[in-house]
Amino acid sequence: MGKTLTGNQSMANRNRIEWLTFDNALKISD
């Protein structure tokens, strides 16, 4: 269970970083 929880957290953090980068890219392109 611990491994699954950690995996989900790392995946969520990775997705959040990707969305922040994508959002910044949109702001720069504007």
C-alpha positions as CSV (number, residue, x, y, z in Angstrom):
1,M,0.0,0.0,0.0
2,G,2.8,2.4,0.9
3,K,4.4,1.9,-2.5
4,T,1.2,2.6,-4.3
5,L,0.5,5.8,-2.3
6,T,4.0,7.1,-3.0
7,G,3.7,6.2,-6.7
8,N,0.4,8.1,-6.9
9,Q,1.9,11.1,-5.1
10,S,5.0,11.3,-7.4
11,M,2.7,10.9,-10.4
12,A,0.5,13.8,-9.2
13,N,3.5,15.9,-8.5
14,R,4.9,15.2,-12.0
15,N,1.5,16.1,-13.6
16,R,1.4,19.3,-11.6
17,I,4.9,20.3,-12.7
18,E,3.9,19.6,-16.3
19,W,0.8,21.7,-16.1
20,L,2.7,24.6,-14.5
21,T,5.3,24.4,-17.3
22,F,2.5,24.3,-19.9
23,D,0.7,27.3,-18.2
24,N,4.0,29.3,-18.2
25,A,4.6,28.5,-21.8
26,L,1.1,29.8,-22.7
27,K,1.8,33.0,-20.8
28,I,5.2,33.5,-22.5
29,S,3.6,32.8,-26.0
30,D,1.0,35.5,-25.2
